[in-house]
């Protein structure tokens, strides 16, 4: 049940002899392809938009209120 040498498929190679990237997910803000320098976003602008959403509280996970909050 061992694997034989050579039974592994060859690595895919992209342009300029670099390994091919698996299909990248689009930018979560605008849907454009991601840029290497700003990954997973397409630009610094989209990265800043996402940061602003986190800091302003737009991204929040709803949950039950704590018992301490109700005791007022």
C-alpha positions in Angstrom: 0.0 0.0 0.0 2.9 2.3 -0.3 3.1 5.0 -2.9 5.4 4.6 -5.8 7.8 7.3 -6.8 6.5 9.1 -9.8 2.9 8.3 -9.0 2.3 11.9 -7.9 1.1 14.2 -10.6 3.6 16.8 -11.7 3.3 20.3 -10.1 1.5 22.8 -12.2 3.7 25.6 -13.4 2.4 29.1 -14.2 3.9 31.9 -16.2 7.7 32.5 -15.8 8.2 29.1 -14.3 6.5 29.9 -11.0 4.1 27.4 -9.4 0.5 28.1 -10.5 -1.7 29.7 -7.9 -5.1 28.0 -7.2 -7.9 30.1 -8.4 -7.9 33.1 -6.0 -11.1 34.3 -4.3 -12.3 37.7 -5.4 -11.9 40.8 -3.3 -14.5 40.6 -0.5 -15.4 44.3 -0.9 -15.7 44.9 -4.7 -15.3 41.4 -6.3 -12.2 42.2 -8.4 -9.3 39.8 -8.5 -7.0 40.2 -5.5 -3.6 42.0 -5.7 -0.6 40.3 -4.3 0.4 43.3 -2.2 -3.1 43.7 -0.7 -4.3 40.1 -0.5 -7.1 39.2 0.0 -8.2 42.6 -1.3 -7.7 44.1 -4.7 -6.2 47.4 -3.4 -5.3 49.4 -0.4 -8.6 51.3 -0.7 -10.7 48.1 -0.3 -8.4 47.0 2.6 -9.1 50.4 4.3 -12.9 50.1 3.6 -12.8 46.7 5.4 -10.8 48.1 8.3 -13.3 51.0 8.7 -16.2 48.6 8.8 -14.5 46.6 11.6 -13.7 49.8 13.6 -17.1 51.3 13.1 -18.9 48.2 14.3 -20.5 47.3 11.0 -19.3 43.8 11.4 -20.8 42.4 14.5 -21.8 38.9 15.6 -25.3 39.0 17.1 -25.7 37.2 20.4 -27.8 37.0 23.5 -27.4 40.0 25.9 -25.5 39.3 29.1 -27.5 39.0 32.4 -25.5 41.9 33.7 -26.9 44.3 31.1 -30.5 43.5 32.0 -29.9 44.2 35.8 -29.4 47.9 35.0 
